[in-house]
Amino acid sequence: MSGEKNLTVLLQNMEPVLNDGDYVFSTVENVSQIPDMEKLLFFFREKEAVTVVLEKSIADEWNLKYNYISSWLTLNVHSSLEAVGLTAAFANALKHENISCNVVAAYFHDHIFVAKEDGGRAMEALKKLSV
């Protein structure tokens, strides 16, 4: 079995971390337009374009357009991809603080992107949730 499924255990052990840096969401027509794939945090192919998420400084260097600068938070608990309720729990906690979130569930951890100015408040909301 890979990752925790029990919501109570997940919430108690979230250990949110506010990663350093400013991150942006941008788009390109295809990945061949990316000068260095290793500098991407992640990308996702959509019907309309390829969404790329990367550090703002790299997007600026590559002249990529963006309109949302975010903070990146990681939940250090190894959550199962089959876990039920974790996303709803932290999204609801952030909602009560009027914080929008964009979520990426990777294999080992959940990652949350919030507006840059909301990073600190989001951390506090997540810490309260895990008590």
C-alpha positions in Angstrom: 0.0 0.0 0.0 1.3 3.4 -0.9 0.3 6.4 1.2 -2.1 7.0 4.1 -5.8 6.8 3.5 -7.2 7.5 7.0 -8.4 11.2 7.0 -7.8 11.7 10.8 -4.2 10.5 10.4 -3.7 12.6 7.3 -4.9 15.8 9.0 -2.9 15.1 12.2 0.3 14.6 10.2 -0.1 17.1 7.3 3.0 19.1 8.3 2.4 21.9 5.8 5.5 23.6 4.5 5.6 27.0 2.7 8.2 26.6 0.0 10.6 29.5 -0.8 9.9 31.5 -4.0 7.2 32.9 -6.2 5.5 30.6 -8.6 3.4 31.3 -11.7 1.1 29.4 -14.1 1.6 30.0 -17.8 0.8 28.4 -21.1 2.7 27.3 -24.2 1.4 25.6 -27.3 3.6 22.6 -26.8 6.5 21.5 -24.6 9.0 22.0 -27.4 8.8 25.7 -26.6 10.3 25.1 -23.1 14.0 25.8 -23.1 14.8 23.6 -20.1 12.2 21.1 -18.9 14.2 20.5 -15.7 13.3 24.1 -14.6 9.5 23.3 -14.6 7.8 22.4 -11.4 5.2 20.6 -13.5 3.3 20.7 -16.7 -0.2 19.5 -17.8 -1.4 19.1 -21.3 -4.9 20.5 -21.8 -6.9 20.7 -25.0 -6.3 24.4 -25.4 -2.6 24.5 -24.5 0.1 23.1 -22.2 -0.1 24.7 -18.7 3.4 25.1 -17.1 4.1 26.0 -13.5 7.5 27.3 -12.6 9.4 29.9 -10.6 8.5 33.5 -11.6 12.1 34.4 -12.2 12.4 31.6 -14.8 9.1 32.6 -16.5 10.4 36.2 -16.6 13.7 35.0 -18.2 11.8 33.0 -20.8 9.3 35.9 -21.4 6.3 33.7 -20.5 3.1 35.6 -19.7 1.3 35.0 -16.4 -1.2 36.9 -14.3 -1.2 35.0 -11.1 1.8 34.9 -8.7 1.5 32.2 -6.1 3.0 30.7 -3.0 3.5 26.9 -3.0 2.7 24.9 0.0 3.4 21.2 0.4 1.7 18.8 2.8 4.5 16.5 3.9 2.2 13.6 4.8 2.4 10.8 2.2 -1.3 10.7 1.2 -2.7 7.9 -0.9 -4.1 8.8 -4.2 -7.2 6.9 -3.0 -7.5 9.0 0.2 -11.0 10.5 0.6 -11.6 13.9 2.2 -8.2 15.5 2.5 -8.6 17.9 -0.4 -12.1 18.9 0.8 -10.8 19.4 4.4 -8.0 21.8 3.5 -9.9 23.5 0.8 -12.8 24.2 3.3 -10.3 25.5 5.9 -8.9 27.9 3.3 -12.3 28.9 2.2 -13.2 30.0 5.7 -10.1 32.4 5.4 -11.3 33.5 2.0 -8.2 32.0 0.3 -8.4 30.6 -3.1 -6.4 27.4 -3.7 -5.1 25.5 -6.7 -4.3 21.9 -5.8 -1.9 19.4 -7.4 -2.0 15.8 -6.1 1.3 14.2 -6.9 2.3 10.6 -6.0 3.7 11.3 -2.5 2.3 14.6 -1.5 -0.4 17.2 -2.1 0.7 20.6 -3.2 -1.4 23.8 -2.8 -0.9 27.1 -4.7 -2.4 30.2 -3.2 -2.0 33.9 -4.1 1.4 35.1 -3.0 0.0 37.5 -0.4 -2.0 34.6 1.2 0.9 32.2 1.8 1.3 33.0 5.5 -2.4 33.0 6.3 -2.8 29.7 4.4 0.0 28.1 6.5 -1.8 29.2 9.7 -5.2 27.8 8.5 -3.5 24.5 7.6 -1.7 24.3 11.0 -5.0 24.9 12.8 -6.6 22.1 10.8 -3.9 19.6 11.8 -4.3 20.2 15.5 
